[in-house]
């Protein structure tokens, strides 16, 4: 695919451009300490190790913040989005957000506006996935899957599971 090869080339260029500050720092430190080529290599290696450790710590902190604060907020937003746009009830055995949104998008019996919104959501998840934002996709999927489960529970409580009516109850009371 053309788009995938462009993303791969962009990733390679970004990696090479990202190394420029490391090379400059390594060159300055090598000339200051008169380390030669071996010293230059060790400094580059040390900078790369520091970069990986920083990346791991940053991701751990981001996941902790997501788990503690953001997941519930994203879940509530997605749940309210489903209710406001009157999405149909999810099937009992749909295992992921992607499957649910694809089934809504492909259901020819639904209102075209709902199908278009589902297609936009599928495209959003695909764009994050294609842009090497795997962690963001995982976070959104986790929150969206919990919101879909709550949406199914709410529909079953108000007796609307399996249909696409105009809802009369207040679904926002049920969000935890």
N, C-alpha and C positions, 0 to 999 in steps of 0.2 A: 504494500500500500504506500502511496505517495505521502500521505499525512504522517504515517508512522516513521518513515525514513527521515522526514523533515524533523520530527521530534528527536530522533536519535542523533542526527547531525547537530541540532541545537544543544542537546545535552553534552555532546563531545566538546563543542565550542565553549560552552559554559564552564566545563571542567578545566579546559586549558586556560581560559581567561581567569578562572578562580585561582590558578596556580601562580599567576603573575605576582601578586603580593608576596607569596611565600618565596619565590625566587629572588625578589628584591631584598626581602629581609635576610634570606640566607646569604646572599652576596655581600650585603653590608656587614653581617656578623662574621663571615669568613674573612673579609678583608681586615676587620677590626682585630680579630684574634689570630690572624695569619694562619688559618687552618688548612688551607689548600683544598684540593678536590675532595679528599676524604672528609674533611670538616664540613664542607658544603653539603655532602651527601647526608651526614649525620644530622645537620641542622634541618635539612628538608624532611628527613625521616621524623625527626622530633616534632616539627610543625604539623606534619600529617597525623601523627599520633594524637597530638593536642587537638587537632580539628575533629578527629573521630570521637575522642572522649567528650569534647564539648557538644557534638551532635547528639551523642547518646544521652548525656545529661539533660540537654534541652528537650529531647523527645520524652524523656521520663517525666520531666516537670509538666510538659504540655498534656500528657496523658493523665497525670494526677489532677491537674486543674480541670480537664474535661470531665473526669469521673466525679469530681467533687462538686462542680458548679455548672458546667456548660451542658452536660448531657440532658439534664432535666429541662433546661430552657429550650434546647433544640427539639426535644421530644414534645414539649407543649406546643411549640410553634408548628411542628409538622402535624400534630393531632388537630389543632384548630384549623389548619389549612385543609385537611381532609374533610372536616365537618362543614366548614364554610363553603367549600366547592362541591359538596354533596357527592363525594366519591362513592362508588358502590361498595357493598360489604366485601371484605376480602374472603377468598376461599379458605376453607379450613386447613388445607395442607400446603399453602404457599409458604415457602421457607425463607424468602428474602424480599427485600424492598423492591429489588429489580424485577423479580417475577410478578409481584403485585402490580407494579406500574406498567409492565409490559402487557399484562392481561387486561388492564383498564384501557390501555392504548389500542389494543387489537380488538376490543369488544365493539362490534359494529352496531349493537343495540343501544349503546349509550349516546348521550348528547355529544355532538362533535366538540363542543367547548371543553368538556371534561376530558375527552380523548386527547385534545391538543395540549391541555395542561399536563396530562400524564406524559405525553411525548416530550414536552419541555423538561420535565423532571428526569426522565430517562436520559435525555441529552446532557443535563447538568451532571448526573453521576458519571456518564461516559467521558465528559470533558475533564472532570477531576482525575479520573482514572488515566486518561490519555496524557495528561500533563504531569504525570509522575507524582501525583498528590494522593498516594495510596492511603496514607494515614488519615487524611481528611475524608476520603471516601469511607474508610472503616468507621470513623466517628459518626458521620452522617447516617450510615447504614445501621449502626447500633441504635442510635436514637430513633430513627424512622421505624425500625422493626418493632421497637417497644411501643411507639405511637400507634402503629397499625394494630397491634394486639389490643391496646386499650380501646381503639376505635371499634374493633370487632366486639369487645365486651360491652361497650356502651350500646351498640346497635342491638345486641341480644337482650340487654336489660330493658330497653324501651320497646322491645318487640318488633324491631325493624330489620332484624338480621336476614339477609338474603334478598332484600328489596331495595329500591332506590326511591323512597318517598321524600316528601318535604318534611323535615324533622320538626317536631314540636317541642321536645324536651330541651333542657339546657345542658349541652354536653360538656361545658367548661367546668361544671361542678365535679365531674368524675375524674378529672385529670389529677394525678398524684404528683 
